Structure formats: structure tokens, C-alpha cells
Amino acid sequence: MKLTWLDPEHLDPRAVGGAVAVLEAARAVDAPHLLPTTTSSFTVMLQHGWEAEPTLGAVLHDERDQVVAVLQVSLPTWDNRHVGQLDICVDPRLRRRGFGTMVYDAGVARARGEGRTVVLAESWDEPGGVAFAKRVGLERGSDEVQRQQDVLTLDWRGLDRAHEAAAELARDYELLRMPGATPEHMVGAVLELTRAINDAPIDALAIEDQVFSPERLRAFDETQRRLGRRIYRVVARHRRTGAPAGHTIMAVDAEFPWHASQYDTSVVRAHRGHRLGLLLKIAMLRWLQTEEPQVRTVSTWNAASNDHMIGVNELLGYRVVANAIAWQRRV
Ligand SMILES: CC(C)(COP(=O)(O)OP(=O)(O)OC[C@H]1O[C@@H](n2cnc3c(N)ncnc32)[C@H](O)[C@@H]1OP(=O)(O)O)[C@@H](O)C(=O)NCCC(=O)NCCS
């Protein structure tokens, strides 16, 4: 067996194809509710990453060049420079042959070589992933839950009532729709709103606050464009002072237009207690109804301990579809 790192400048289409084949075979078995990984989305991550931090990719292949496992290593640069995030995936037909361990060891060595002192990795909360993580010495850092909302059967009347009650508590605020990349005059406000995500629970994870800058925001916008994702952002603003109070962001992938991915929702501490989280999300649903009426499913992730956001999501009809665990280890 041989592990080969992918050169983002000169990607070998056979290696990329093999990696996508493994990721897709695993998705079909482990999490069919997820959106597929495509050759182009995988390539965008290797060449640009989520926010101009390209993911390092490697494939484990046999002597006939068949890819059997994929390793992705993310090395944050804007903050959390002590972290190496490992993503390990073995073809479901070829598990329990030591390939996962080989790939994990290579990931730890690479993270260490890049000066990282903590590795993070995620698994589904199922016996195989958990047994593997414990076996390689990872410790549980946080429990994560994925929920989905069925837009076709939403109780719009119920949402209208919830909106009316919440609007009463939020009459000092106005909501703005902001499609696509952040307009120049809103960059400062959006940065303030983005920073509020640092208040979300991180449980035992050895991570630091995220640091945001105009360059990072632009890099995020650019990646969304490259991925072919249409971005919708609703911003809450305090009427009297004009202060940005909260936002919620949704993405619809041009290739998978029936599915919307919920990105961040956050309300700035000083503006909490006015039901802005709920109002923002209902406003987003109404907007999607007009702009993206084909959307059937909305998907969101939360830390299991994020009671407040989960309370809002349950009220909006979200139901649990998967449980995952964020693992960590000092290396
Ligand atoms: C988890 C995963 C990477 C393991 O890959 P793998 O190639 O089967 O792992 P290994 O063969 O190196 O397993 C090493 C040890 O982990 C444990 N283990 C792995 N899979 C297991 C399972 N399904 N049930 C019980 N123990 C398991 C065993 O102790 C195993 O040693 P053994 O086979 O000698 O008993 C693979 O199942 C996978 O890709 N899962 C989906 C993605 C994922 O969860 N990745 C993140 C892991 S942190």
C-alpha cells in the first residue's frame, strides 16, 4: 500500500477520481442523507479550501492504483494554528484491514510536521467510528447533531403565529435581505456578526476563538462562488442605532438545488432575548420560498449542548438525522 499526497497544482485525475469514488461509496453506506462530494467540490477544497486555507489531500492506494482510503488534513491559518483537522475515510468494502490506522498515522505525522499540537477528527456516532477513534487514542471533545427540516410539509400557519409573537419582542429591530457576496459597505457589520459565533458552545474541544478579517470574508465569498453555491443572508439591525444585531446564512448548491445548507446563525450578545434567532430563521424560510421554491430539505448542524439554537430549530420543525462526535488528541 502507498500513500500519495495530491499536488493541488498538478492534480492527477485518477487520484482525484479514486478519492471521490471512496468518499461516495462511504456516503452511500454511512450517511446517504448527505449531499454528494463531486469532483469539482473536492478539487475546490484542495486548491482553495473553505477560506483560502487549501485542504491537504492524500490517497492510500494499492499496487494497481486503486484508491482504498482518503485523508484530508486542514491546517487553519487565520486562527487555531495549533490544530490539524483530519478527515479519514476508508472504502466500506475494505474496512478492518488496517487502512484507517495507516491513514490516521500519516495525518498525525503531517499535522505534527506542520507544527500542530492538537489533532481533531470527526466520526459518526456509530460503533465502528467510535471503536476506531478510541483505538487510535482520540478523546471525545464534543457531540454534534445534524437536523433537517422538510420544507414541503412545513406548518406555515404555525410559523406565522410564531413570527407574530416574536415580532412583538423584536419591534426595535429591522431585518434586511442580503443575497450573495457581502457588499463593501456591510463588511464591518458582517464581521461583527460573524465574530458572535465564538459564543457557541465548544464543549471540551481544545480550540480558540475564531478570528475574522475582511480578507477572510472575501475568501469565504470566493469559495462559495467557486462551489456554485448561492448565498442568502438575513441581517437584523437595531432600528434606532443601526447596530448589527444578528444574522443567518443559507447556501443552495446549483447542482443540488433541492437542498439548502444552513450556515451560521448568530445574535450579538447585547441583542439577545428578543427572539431574533427565530425571526431571522423564519424570514430566511420565507425568502427561500420566493427565490428557491424547489428547496425541499434544509440541513443544519449544532453542538448537542447548544440548547438555545436547538430550541429554535425544533420549533421550526427540524428533526434529528444524524449524530456525530468531534474527537481530539494532543500530538
Ligand atoms: C473509522 C474508519 C476510518 C476505520 O477504518 P478501518 O480501515 O476499518 O480501520 P482499521 O482497520 O485501521 O481499524 C483499527 C481498529 O479500530 C477498531 N475498529 C475499526 N472499525 C471497527 C468496527 N467497525 N467495529 C469495531 N472496531 C472497529 C478495531 O479495534 C480495529 O482493529 P482490528 O480490526 O484489529 O480489531 C472507517 O470505518 C471509516 O472510514 N468510517 C467512516 C468515516 C469515519 O468515521 N472516519 C473518522 C474516524 S475518527
Ligand as a Chemical Component Dictionary entry (heavy atoms), coordinates in Angstrom:
data_LIG
# 
_chem_comp.id                   LIG 
_chem_comp.type                 NON-POLYMER 
_chem_comp.pdbx_formal_charge   0 
_chem_comp.three_letter_code    LIG 
# 
loop_
_chem_comp_atom.comp_id 
_chem_comp_atom.atom_id 
_chem_comp_atom.alt_atom_id 
_chem_comp_atom.type_symbol 
_chem_comp_atom.charge 
_chem_comp_atom.model_Cartn_x 
_chem_comp_atom.model_Cartn_y 
_chem_comp_atom.model_Cartn_z 
_chem_comp_atom.pdbx_ordinal 
LIG C1  C1  C 0 -13.499 4.529  11.058 1  
LIG C2  C2  C 0 -12.739 4.028  9.824  2  
LIG C3  C3  C 0 -11.812 5.146  9.337  3  
LIG C4  C4  C 0 -11.913 2.801  10.226 4  
LIG O1  O1  O 0 -11.171 2.347  9.089  5  
LIG P1  P1  P 0 -10.566 0.883  9.063  6  
LIG O2  O2  O 0 -9.672  0.778  7.887  7  
LIG O3  O3  O 0 -11.655 -0.118 9.176  8  
LIG O4  O4  O 0 -9.705  0.892  10.413 9  
LIG P2  P2  P 0 -8.612  -0.162 10.879 10 
LIG O5  O5  O 0 -8.720  -1.424 10.088 11 
LIG O6  O6  O 0 -7.297  0.524  10.884 12 
LIG O7  O7  O 0 -9.111  -0.440 12.373 13 
LIG C5  C5  C 0 -8.268  -0.270 13.511 14 
LIG C6  C6  C 0 -9.018  -0.740 14.739 15 
LIG O8  O8  O 0 -10.131 0.118  15.012 16 
LIG C7  C7  C 0 -11.196 -0.678 15.568 17 
LIG N1  N1  N 0 -12.311 -0.701 14.631 18 
LIG C8  C8  C 0 -12.363 -0.161 13.388 19 
LIG N2  N2  N 0 -13.569 -0.363 12.842 20 
LIG C9  C9  C 0 -14.302 -1.048 13.750 21 
LIG C10 C10 C 0 -15.631 -1.553 13.744 22 
LIG N3  N3  N 0 -16.454 -1.388 12.695 23 
LIG N4  N4  N 0 -16.057 -2.212 14.841 24 
LIG C11 C11 C 0 -15.245 -2.392 15.894 25 
LIG N5  N5  N 0 -13.966 -1.945 15.956 26 
LIG C12 C12 C 0 -13.503 -1.270 14.897 27 
LIG C13 C13 C 0 -10.647 -2.073 15.733 28 
LIG O9  O9  O 0 -10.028 -2.130 17.016 29 
LIG C14 C14 C 0 -9.616  -2.120 14.631 30 
LIG O10 O10 O 0 -8.618  -3.093 14.862 31 
LIG P3  P3  P 0 -8.916  -4.648 14.488 32 
LIG O11 O11 O 0 -9.543  -4.673 13.116 33 
LIG O12 O12 O 0 -7.561  -5.258 14.531 34 
LIG O13 O13 O 0 -9.848  -5.146 15.534 35 
LIG C15 C15 C 0 -13.729 3.590  8.698  36 
LIG O14 O14 O 0 -14.693 2.738  9.250  37 
LIG C16 C16 C 0 -14.428 4.750  8.045  38 
LIG O15 O15 O 0 -13.961 5.270  7.030  39 
LIG N6  N6  N 0 -15.575 5.175  8.630  40 
LIG C17 C17 C 0 -16.318 6.325  8.155  41 
LIG C18 C18 C 0 -15.547 7.617  8.374  42 
LIG C19 C19 C 0 -15.115 7.857  9.809  43 
LIG O16 O16 O 0 -15.818 7.603  10.763 44 
LIG N7  N7  N 0 -13.901 8.445  9.931  45 
LIG C20 C20 C 0 -13.381 9.055  11.128 46 
LIG C21 C21 C 0 -12.774 8.181  12.154 47 
LIG S1  S1  S 0 -12.182 9.166  13.521 48 
# 
loop_
_chem_comp_bond.comp_id 
_chem_comp_bond.atom_id_1 
_chem_comp_bond.atom_id_2 
_chem_comp_bond.value_order 
_chem_comp_bond.pdbx_ordinal 
LIG C1  C2  SING 1  
LIG C2  C3  SING 2  
LIG C2  C4  SING 3  
LIG C2  C15 SING 4  
LIG C4  O1  SING 5  
LIG O1  P1  SING 6  
LIG P1  O2  DOUB 7  
LIG P1  O3  SING 8  
LIG P1  O4  SING 9  
LIG O4  P2  SING 10 
LIG P2  O5  DOUB 11 
LIG P2  O6  SING 12 
LIG P2  O7  SING 13 
LIG O7  C5  SING 14 
LIG C5  C6  SING 15 
LIG C6  O8  SING 16 
LIG C6  C14 SING 17 
LIG O8  C7  SING 18 
LIG C7  N1  SING 19 
LIG C7  C13 SING 20 
LIG N1  C8  SING 21 
LIG N1  C12 SING 22 
LIG C8  N2  DOUB 23 
LIG N2  C9  SING 24 
LIG C9  C10 SING 25 
LIG C9  C12 DOUB 26 
LIG C10 N3  SING 27 
LIG C10 N4  DOUB 28 
LIG N4  C11 SING 29 
LIG C11 N5  DOUB 30 
LIG N5  C12 SING 31 
LIG C13 O9  SING 32 
LIG C13 C14 SING 33 
LIG C14 O10 SING 34 
LIG O10 P3  SING 35 
LIG P3  O11 DOUB 36 
LIG P3  O12 SING 37 
LIG P3  O13 SING 38 
LIG C15 O14 SING 39 
LIG C15 C16 SING 40 
LIG C16 O15 DOUB 41 
LIG C16 N6  SING 42 
LIG N6  C17 SING 43 
LIG C17 C18 SING 44 
LIG C18 C19 SING 45 
LIG C19 O16 DOUB 46 
LIG C19 N7  SING 47 
LIG N7  C20 SING 48 
LIG C20 C21 SING 49 
LIG C21 S1  SING 50 
# 
